[in-house]
Amino acid sequence: MSGLRFEFGDNWKNYVENYLDDDKIREAEKSLKSFMGLKDLRGKTFLDIGCGTGMFSLAAFNLGAKVISFDFDANSVECCKLLRERFGNDKRWEIRQGSVLSKKFMNSLPQADIVYSWGVLHHTGKMYEAIRSASEKVKPKGLFLIAIYNKVGGRFGSKFSLNVKKAYNKSPAIIKNLMVFSKIIAFFMYNMITMQNPLKKISSYKSKRGMSWYYDIVDGMGGYPFDYASAEEIFTFCRKLGFSLINIKTTNGKDNNEFLFKKQLF
């Protein structure tokens, strides 16, 4: 499996260095506040599991939280450190490298008011173990915000996506580029056939959590390991871990279902 692992940090490093701007950061802050129903994060601790670009760690930092960020991928850790140097080089923001599947590493972390892991835990190769591990870092009455790929059946459903990701990661660079190019062509063709403006969708993409249209395509094409689950399956699993559902945003497609849980007291 390690030979097929997608280099998430390598994909996002160029984006952080050349394309991330204040508008995208503001959109990230807005999405955090909106989904959690909070005006700011002052006085709260924020644990970003699988920090990736570091943009949402920065958003939480800007909103007043004390932040701990970590990622398994060394390039992602460097991306996060780059953002800290550019925007918030402060003791209130700590960055580490580690795995959510490592008990030793996770035991070294404190519990947090907010544990955040968006689109990460399904890329560990052991999704439910990763969810459980992440959930243990939530303080009593704390919030647990995760996003997990939705399970979709059919010929071109989730299993098809799994096979595409395996093929992508086994391929040489030229084939990978062709696969990404074909995805872009398919995007434009679909939108033209359905009488939608593809350029308008691309230009407004930053409103989706401040992310990048192109780099999300590459991430989506290559992201492996890859697991998925229905919204009901994630809800049931987290309820057994002692969490109640506060907010949810679901999709009918193969995108992420987003969940906001609150840790119950017993």
Secondary structure as a PSIPRED ss2 file (coil, helix, strand):
# PSIPRED VFORMAT (PSIPRED V4.0)

   1 M C   1.000  0.000  0.000
   2 S H   0.000  1.000  0.000
   3 G H   0.000  1.000  0.000
   4 L H   0.000  1.000  0.000
   5 R C   1.000  0.000  0.000
   6 F C   1.000  0.000  0.000
   7 E C   1.000  0.000  0.000
   8 F H   0.000  1.000  0.000
   9 G H   0.000  1.000  0.000
  10 D H   0.000  1.000  0.000
  11 N H   0.000  1.000  0.000
  12 W H   0.000  1.000  0.000
  13 K H   0.000  1.000  0.000
  14 N H   0.000  1.000  0.000
  15 Y H   0.000  1.000  0.000
  16 V H   0.000  1.000  0.000
  17 E H   0.000  1.000  0.000
  18 N H   0.000  1.000  0.000
  19 Y C   1.000  0.000  0.000
  20 L C   1.000  0.000  0.000
  21 D C   1.000  0.000  0.000
  22 D H   0.000  1.000  0.000
  23 D H   0.000  1.000  0.000
  24 K H   0.000  1.000  0.000
  25 I H   0.000  1.000  0.000
  26 R H   0.000  1.000  0.000
  27 E H   0.000  1.000  0.000
  28 A H   0.000  1.000  0.000
  29 E H   0.000  1.000  0.000
  30 K H   0.000  1.000  0.000
  31 S H   0.000  1.000  0.000
  32 L H   0.000  1.000  0.000
  33 K H   0.000  1.000  0.000
  34 S H   0.000  1.000  0.000
  35 F H   0.000  1.000  0.000
  36 M H   0.000  1.000  0.000
  37 G C   1.000  0.000  0.000
  38 L C   1.000  0.000  0.000
  39 K C   1.000  0.000  0.000
  40 D C   1.000  0.000  0.000
  41 L C   1.000  0.000  0.000
  42 R C   1.000  0.000  0.000
  43 G C   1.000  0.000  0.000
  44 K C   1.000  0.000  0.000
  45 T E   0.000  0.000  1.000
  46 F E   0.000  0.000  1.000
  47 L E   0.000  0.000  1.000
  48 D E   0.000  0.000  1.000
  49 I E   0.000  0.000  1.000
  50 G C   1.000  0.000  0.000
  51 C C   1.000  0.000  0.000
  52 G C   1.000  0.000  0.000
  53 T C   1.000  0.000  0.000
  54 G C   1.000  0.000  0.000
  55 M H   0.000  1.000  0.000
  56 F H   0.000  1.000  0.000
  57 S H   0.000  1.000  0.000
  58 L H   0.000  1.000  0.000
  59 A H   0.000  1.000  0.000
  60 A H   0.000  1.000  0.000
  61 F H   0.000  1.000  0.000
  62 N H   0.000  1.000  0.000
  63 L C   1.000  0.000  0.000
  64 G C   1.000  0.000  0.000
  65 A C   1.000  0.000  0.000
  66 K E   0.000  0.000  1.000
  67 V E   0.000  0.000  1.000
  68 I E   0.000  0.000  1.000
  69 S E   0.000  0.000  1.000
  70 F E   0.000  0.000  1.000
  71 D E   0.000  0.000  1.000
  72 F C   1.000  0.000  0.000
  73 D C   1.000  0.000  0.000
  74 A H   0.000  1.000  0.000
  75 N H   0.000  1.000  0.000
  76 S H   0.000  1.000  0.000
  77 V H   0.000  1.000  0.000
  78 E H   0.000  1.000  0.000
  79 C H   0.000  1.000  0.000
  80 C H   0.000  1.000  0.000
  81 K H   0.000  1.000  0.000
  82 L H   0.000  1.000  0.000
  83 L H   0.000  1.000  0.000
  84 R H   0.000  1.000  0.000
  85 E H   0.000  1.000  0.000
  86 R H   0.000  1.000  0.000
  87 F H   0.000  1.000  0.000
  88 G C   1.000  0.000  0.000
  89 N C   1.000  0.000  0.000
  90 D C   1.000  0.000  0.000
  91 K C   1.000  0.000  0.000
  92 R C   1.000  0.000  0.000
  93 W E   0.000  0.000  1.000
  94 E E   0.000  0.000  1.000
  95 I E   0.000  0.000  1.000
  96 R E   0.000  0.000  1.000
  97 Q E   0.000  0.000  1.000
  98 G C   1.000  0.000  0.000
  99 S C   1.000  0.000  0.000
 100 V C   1.000  0.000  0.000
 101 L C   1.000  0.000  0.000
 102 S C   1.000  0.000  0.000
 103 K H   0.000  1.000  0.000
 104 K H   0.000  1.000  0.000
 105 F H   0.000  1.000  0.000
 106 M H   0.000  1.000  0.000
 107 N H   0.000  1.000  0.000
 108 S C   1.000  0.000  0.000
 109 L C   1.000  0.000  0.000
 110 P C   1.000  0.000  0.000
 111 Q C   1.000  0.000  0.000
 112 A E   0.000  0.000  1.000
 113 D E   0.000  0.000  1.000
 114 I E   0.000  0.000  1.000
 115 V E   0.000  0.000  1.000
 116 Y E   0.000  0.000  1.000
 117 S E   0.000  0.000  1.000
 118 W E   0.000  0.000  1.000
 119 G C   1.000  0.000  0.000
 120 V C   1.000  0.000  0.000
 121 L H   0.000  1.000  0.000
 122 H H   0.000  1.000  0.000
 123 H H   0.000  1.000  0.000
 124 T C   1.000  0.000  0.000
 125 G C   1.000  0.000  0.000
 126 K C   1.000  0.000  0.000
 127 M H   0.000  1.000  0.000
 128 Y H   0.000  1.000  0.000
 129 E H   0.000  1.000  0.000
 130 A H   0.000  1.000  0.000
 131 I H   0.000  1.000  0.000
 132 R H   0.000  1.000  0.000
 133 S H   0.000  1.000  0.000
 134 A H   0.000  1.000  0.000
 135 S H   0.000  1.000  0.000
 136 E C   1.000  0.000  0.000
 137 K C   1.000  0.000  0.000
 138 V E   0.000  0.000  1.000
 139 K E   0.000  0.000  1.000
 140 P E   0.000  0.000  1.000
 141 K E   0.000  0.000  1.000
 142 G E   0.000  0.000  1.000
 143 L E   0.000  0.000  1.000
 144 F E   0.000  0.000  1.000
 145 L E   0.000  0.000  1.000
 146 I E   0.000  0.000  1.000
 147 A E   0.000  0.000  1.000
 148 I E   0.000  0.000  1.000
 149 Y E   0.000  0.000  1.000
 150 N E   0.000  0.000  1.000
 151 K C   1.000  0.000  0.000
 152 V C   1.000  0.000  0.000
 153 G C   1.000  0.000  0.000
 154 G C   1.000  0.000  0.000
 155 R C   1.000  0.000  0.000
 156 F C   1.000  0.000  0.000
 157 G C   1.000  0.000  0.000
 158 S H   0.000  1.000  0.000
 159 K H   0.000  1.000  0.000
 160 F H   0.000  1.000  0.000
 161 S H   0.000  1.000  0.000
 162 L H   0.000  1.000  0.000
 163 N H   0.000  1.000  0.000
 164 V H   0.000  1.000  0.000
 165 K H   0.000  1.000  0.000
 166 K H   0.000  1.000  0.000
 167 A H   0.000  1.000  0.000
 168 Y H   0.000  1.000  0.000
 169 N H   0.000  1.000  0.000
 170 K H   0.000  1.000  0.000
 171 S C   1.000  0.000  0.000
 172 P C   1.000  0.000  0.000
 173 A H   0.000  1.000  0.000
 174 I H   0.000  1.000  0.000
 175 I H   0.000  1.000  0.000
 176 K H   0.000  1.000  0.000
 177 N H   0.000  1.000  0.000
 178 L H   0.000  1.000  0.000
 179 M H   0.000  1.000  0.000
 180 V H   0.000  1.000  0.000
 181 F H   0.000  1.000  0.000
 182 S H   0.000  1.000  0.000
 183 K H   0.000  1.000  0.000
 184 I H   0.000  1.000  0.000
 185 I H   0.000  1.000  0.000
 186 A H   0.000  1.000  0.000
 187 F H   0.000  1.000  0.000
 188 F H   0.000  1.000  0.000
 189 M H   0.000  1.000  0.000
 190 Y H   0.000  1.000  0.000
 191 N H   0.000  1.000  0.000
 192 M H   0.000  1.000  0.000
 193 I H   0.000  1.000  0.000
 194 T C   1.000  0.000  0.000
 195 M C   1.000  0.000  0.000
 196 Q C   1.000  0.000  0.000
 197 N C   1.000  0.000  0.000
 198 P H   0.000  1.000  0.000
 199 L H   0.000  1.000  0.000
 200 K H   0.000  1.000  0.000
 201 K H   0.000  1.000  0.000
 202 I H   0.000  1.000  0.000
 203 S H   0.000  1.000  0.000
 204 S C   1.000  0.000  0.000
 205 Y H   0.000  1.000  0.000
 206 K H   0.000  1.000  0.000
 207 S H   0.000  1.000  0.000
 208 K C   1.000  0.000  0.000
 209 R C   1.000  0.000  0.000
 210 G C   1.000  0.000  0.000
 211 M C   1.000  0.000  0.000
 212 S C   1.000  0.000  0.000
 213 W H   0.000  1.000  0.000
 214 Y H   0.000  1.000  0.000
 215 Y H   0.000  1.000  0.000
 216 D H   0.000  1.000  0.000
 217 I H   0.000  1.000  0.000
 218 V H   0.000  1.000  0.000
 219 D H   0.000  1.000  0.000
 220 G H   0.000  1.000  0.000
 221 M H   0.000  1.000  0.000
 222 G H   0.000  1.000  0.000
 223 G C   1.000  0.000  0.000
 224 Y C   1.000  0.000  0.000
 225 P C   1.000  0.000  0.000
 226 F C   1.000  0.000  0.000
 227 D C   1.000  0.000  0.000
 228 Y C   1.000  0.000  0.000
 229 A E   0.000  0.000  1.000
 230 S C   1.000  0.000  0.000
 231 A H   0.000  1.000  0.000
 232 E H   0.000  1.000  0.000
 233 E H   0.000  1.000  0.000
 234 I H   0.000  1.000  0.000
 235 F H   0.000  1.000  0.000
 236 T H   0.000  1.000  0.000
 237 F H   0.000  1.000  0.000
 238 C H   0.000  1.000  0.000
 239 R H   0.000  1.000  0.000
 240 K H   0.000  1.000  0.000
 241 L C   1.000  0.000  0.000
 242 G C   1.000  0.000  0.000
 243 F E   0.000  0.000  1.000
 244 S E   0.000  0.000  1.000
 245 L E   0.000  0.000  1.000
 246 I E   0.000  0.000  1.000
 247 N E   0.000  0.000  1.000
 248 I E   0.000  0.000  1.000
 249 K E   0.000  0.000  1.000
 250 T C   1.000  0.000  0.000
 251 T C   1.000  0.000  0.000
 252 N C   1.000  0.000  0.000
 253 G C   1.000  0.000  0.000
 254 K C   1.000  0.000  0.000
 255 D C   1.000  0.000  0.000
 256 N E   0.000  0.000  1.000
 257 N E   0.000  0.000  1.000
 258 E E   0.000  0.000  1.000
 259 F E   0.000  0.000  1.000
 260 L E   0.000  0.000  1.000
 261 F E   0.000  0.000  1.000
 262 K E   0.000  0.000  1.000
 263 K E   0.000  0.000  1.000
 264 Q C   1.000  0.000  0.000
 265 L C   1.000  0.000  0.000
 266 F C   1.000  0.000  0.000
